[in-house]
Amino acid sequence: MHVGIIMDGNGRWATRRGLARLIGHKRGAAQVKKIVKSCPELGVETLTLYAFSTENWKRAAHEVEGLMKLFRGYLSNNLVELHEKNVRVRFLGDPTPLSPDILGMMQTLGNLTKNNTGLKLNVAINYGGRDELVRATRAIARKVELGELDISDINETCIAEHLDTNGQDDPDLIIRTAGEMRLSNFMTWQCAYSEFAFVEESWPDFTREVFESTLENFHSRTRQFGAVVTAQNKFTE
């Protein structure tokens, strides 16, 4: 099972309590560790976390810097534990605008865990679904230009193979916290047949219990993928 989470509401969580927005982000970063730890126990094989979007650069400079500092801390503080827990870490998004030290830590963590066989953890940083499609389109066009790919070979499989999630199943469920009901440019291609859950709890309040309840609701749904489920629970055209 693949679950994607849009971790929303950190700043508002803090503001409601009269705290600086970065306090909310710190609380949210702590929550990441708890949710990652719970995934194997809850049957989640792949977890994709929307950590920083291509649009988040528009935020105040001090908040962006604070988020990058938190990201540095998460990478350095959890590198060994993630490896020991057999987690395989992969980063989605365009890494080029990130600072060299962050890029170095990302590469170290990715290389260290690449052969792990447990939870697949995708961290989307400087990620946008449309940007991902643009980058994939450019890569495909470059291959066509070089004669490595024929236009007739471009199909859904070809496009999926050029996305950041190449080799992974699409998300079965996408969760957004803090009551907002939109995807905000998250996994635009991959979510075509995903189920969605919009929960009221802000990310700092998204506990294992809320996660488990959300997964239980998902498992109670019938996924048809464009077919019709008969009384005998068979799929027909």
LOFI-410121 format. One record per residue (C-alpha): x, y, z. Coordinates in steps of 0.05 Angstrom, whole numbers, plus 5000, padded with zeros to 4 digits. Layout:
# LOFI-410121
XYZ/...
This chain:
# LOFI-410121
500050005000/502650694981/500351305021/501952025004/501152565056/500553315047/503053545115/499054185123/497454655180/503954715219/504155475217/496755555233/497355055290/502755505321/499056165306/492755915341/497055805403/500456485399/507056165378/511756315320/510255925257/516955575260/514955265326/509354925289/514154675236/518654395291/512754025321/510953765252/518053515241/517553115305/510952825281/514352565218/518652085258/512551795293/508551685230/514451375193/515450895251/508150685250/507750515176/510349795176/505649635234/499749925195/501249565129/503950175093/509549955046/510950635013/510051325045/510851965006/511352605048/510353295016/515853665053/517054295011/513554494947/516154894888/511355444910/513855464982/519755904961/514656474960/514256465036/517956965079/525456865074/526256725149/520956185146/524155855085/530955865120/527755575182/524655015142/531354855110/534654845179/529454345202/530653925141/538153925154/536653705226/532053145204/537152875154/542952885203/539152645265/535352075231/540351815181/542951235222/536251045252/532751025184/538150565159/537750125221/530250075212/531349825140/527850435110/529550605038/529551355027/528451684960/527752424945/522752704895/523153384863/528353834830/534353864877/538254404839/536055014881/537854674947/544254854983/550354414973/550454155044/543253925040/544553594973/550453235004/546252965062/540752755014/545752374971/548852045032/542251815059/539851574992/546151174979/546350895049/539250625046/538550444972/538949694985/534349685045/528049255037/523249555088/518950175083/519950595021/520151315044/519551854991/521052565013/518453084964/522753704970/522454274919/517253844888/511254034844/507053564803/507054014742/514554134748/515553384750/511553304686/515553864652/522153534672/519652854648/517353154582/524053484571/527652834585/523252464535/524053014482/531552984491/531552234477/527252334416/531952874391/537952414400/534451834366/534151414429/526551404430/521251414375/515151854382/510751244374/513850944437/511251514481/505451244522/503251244594/508550734613/513951154580/511851784617/511451414684/518451154674/521051874670/517552114733/521052184801/517051574825/519651124769/519050394790/513950514845/506550394847/501951004846/499151224914/492950844936/491151394985/492952134991/491752465058/491553215070/491453495140/488654145168/481854115133/484054385066/480954025006/485854094949/492153744924/496654354916/500654074858/502153414893/503252784850/499053064793/500252464747/500451924800/493952094835/489451924775/486151344813/488151504884/483051544940/483152194981/482252345055/481853065080/482453065155/481153645203/487253535247/493353965231/499653585218/502553685289/496153355315/496252785264/497552215312/498351475299/491051395322/488551895270/492851555217/490150875235/482951125233/484151445165/487050785138/481150395165/476350865128/480350755065/480050005071/472450035077/471850355008/470749984942/475650184888/472850074818/478250364772/472950534720/469549854722/462949644753/462949194814/457548664809/453948334867/458947764860/464548264871/467148174801/469348734755/465748834689/466449334633/
